[in-house]
Amino acid sequence: MKDANCIFCKLAGGDIPTNAIYEDDDFKVILDNGPATAGHALILPKDHSRNLLDLPDETAAKVLPLAKKLAQRMKDVLGCDGLNLVQNNGSVAGQTVMHFHLHVIPRYESDDQRILWKPTEPDDEQLRNLCARLKF
């Protein structure tokens, strides 16, 4: 299912030209127009899901194997030194387009990019409480 108002649906569906580097029945992989580094790509499902929680399990099961293939291609062709996989959910987490997508960002020793957070310092009791609450 597509969302007529979603820019990523339009990109994945071919309604807007892209620099596509891969496509199959379920996904289109495009180069990011505002890349963090050379080769930064977005994996876009062709069907609309707002975020990870809305993504059908069948689609979710295909995303990581595709990311792995793309990562290997980036290492082979671009010679990157590492990779980041970034997937944001909700505006508070940095999601700016409400269509599930996975960033695959090749990293280079000298790229001067940082994907960081400020570590907190929970005590052992706080961690045990969180652990007990989150177990399933």
C-alpha positions as CSV (number, residue, x, y, z in Angstrom):
1,M,0.0,0.0,0.0
2,K,1.2,3.5,-0.9
3,D,0.6,6.8,0.8
4,A,-0.1,9.4,-1.9
5,N,1.3,12.2,0.3
6,C,4.6,10.4,1.2
7,I,7.7,11.5,-0.5
8,F,9.5,8.2,0.1
9,C,6.5,6.3,-1.4
10,K,7.0,8.5,-4.5
11,L,10.7,7.9,-4.6
12,A,10.4,4.1,-4.0
13,G,7.6,3.9,-6.6
14,G,9.5,5.7,-9.3
15,D,7.3,8.8,-9.4
16,I,10.3,11.0,-8.6
17,P,13.7,10.3,-10.2
18,T,16.4,8.9,-7.9
19,N,19.9,7.7,-7.9
20,A,18.8,4.1,-7.4
21,I,21.5,1.5,-6.8
22,Y,19.2,-1.5,-6.2
23,E,15.6,-2.4,-6.7
24,D,13.4,-5.5,-6.3
25,D,9.7,-6.2,-5.8
26,D,9.9,-5.0,-2.1
27,F,12.6,-2.3,-1.9
28,K,14.3,0.5,-3.7
29,V,17.8,1.5,-2.5
30,I,18.7,5.1,-3.3
31,L,21.7,7.3,-2.6
32,D,20.8,10.0,0.0
33,N,20.6,13.5,-1.5
34,G,22.2,14.9,1.7
35,P,24.7,12.2,2.5
36,A,26.7,12.0,5.7
37,T,29.5,10.4,3.6
38,A,30.1,9.3,0.0
39,G,27.8,6.3,-0.7
40,H,25.3,7.0,2.1
41,A,22.2,5.1,0.9
42,L,18.6,4.6,2.0
43,I,16.8,1.3,1.9
44,L,13.1,2.2,1.2
45,P,10.3,-0.4,1.3
46,K,7.9,0.2,-1.6
47,D,4.9,-0.3,0.7
48,H,4.3,2.5,3.2
49,S,4.9,1.9,6.9
50,R,5.4,4.9,9.2
51,N,8.2,3.3,11.3
52,L,9.6,0.0,12.6
53,L,6.6,-0.7,14.7
54,D,4.3,-0.5,11.7
55,L,6.5,-2.5,9.4
56,P,5.1,-5.9,8.6
57,D,7.3,-8.8,9.9
58,E,7.7,-10.2,6.4
59,T,9.2,-6.9,5.2
60,A,11.3,-6.5,8.4
61,A,12.8,-10.0,7.8
62,K,14.1,-8.8,4.4
63,V,15.7,-5.5,5.5
64,L,18.8,-6.8,7.3
65,P,19.8,-9.3,4.6
66,L,19.5,-6.5,2.1
67,A,21.5,-4.1,4.3
68,K,24.2,-6.8,4.6
69,K,24.5,-7.2,0.8
70,L,24.6,-3.4,0.4
71,A,27.3,-3.1,3.1
72,Q,29.5,-5.7,1.4
73,R,29.0,-3.9,-1.9
74,M,30.1,-0.6,-0.3
75,K,33.2,-2.3,1.2
76,D,34.1,-3.9,-2.1
77,V,33.5,-0.8,-4.3
78,L,34.1,2.2,-2.1
79,G,36.7,0.7,0.2
80,C,35.1,2.1,3.3
81,D,36.6,1.3,6.7
82,G,33.3,0.6,8.4
83,L,29.6,1.2,8.3
84,N,26.7,2.6,10.3
85,L,23.1,1.3,10.1
86,V,20.8,4.0,11.4
87,Q,17.0,3.7,11.7
88,N,15.1,6.4,13.6
89,N,11.5,6.1,14.9
90,G,9.5,9.2,15.7
91,S,10.5,12.8,15.5
92,V,12.0,12.8,18.9
93,A,14.4,10.2,17.7
94,G,15.3,12.1,14.6
95,Q,12.9,10.7,12.1
96,T,12.1,13.4,9.6
97,V,10.2,11.4,6.9
98,M,7.4,9.2,8.4
99,H,8.1,6.2,6.1
100,F,10.3,3.4,7.5
101,H,13.8,3.6,6.0
102,L,17.2,2.3,6.9
103,H,20.3,4.5,6.4
104,V,23.4,2.5,5.4
105,I,26.3,4.9,5.9
106,P,29.8,3.9,4.7
107,R,32.4,5.2,7.1
108,Y,36.0,6.3,6.3
109,E,38.9,6.9,8.7
110,S,39.0,10.6,7.8
111,D,35.3,11.4,7.3
112,D,35.0,13.5,10.5
113,Q,31.4,12.3,11.1
114,R,30.1,11.3,14.5
115,I,27.0,9.4,15.5
116,L,27.1,9.9,19.2
117,W,25.0,10.1,22.3
118,K,25.9,11.2,25.8
119,P,26.2,8.1,28.0
120,T,24.2,8.2,31.2
121,E,25.4,6.6,34.5
122,P,22.6,4.4,35.9
123,D,23.4,2.6,39.1
124,D,23.1,-1.2,39.4
125,E,19.7,-1.0,41.0
126,Q,18.3,1.1,38.2
127,L,19.7,-1.3,35.6
128,R,18.2,-4.3,37.5
129,N,14.8,-2.6,37.6
130,L,14.9,-1.7,33.9
131,C,16.0,-5.3,33.1
132,A,13.0,-6.7,35.1
133,R,10.6,-4.4,33.4
134,L,11.8,-5.1,29.9
135,K,12.2,-8.9,30.0
136,F,9.9,-10.8,27.8
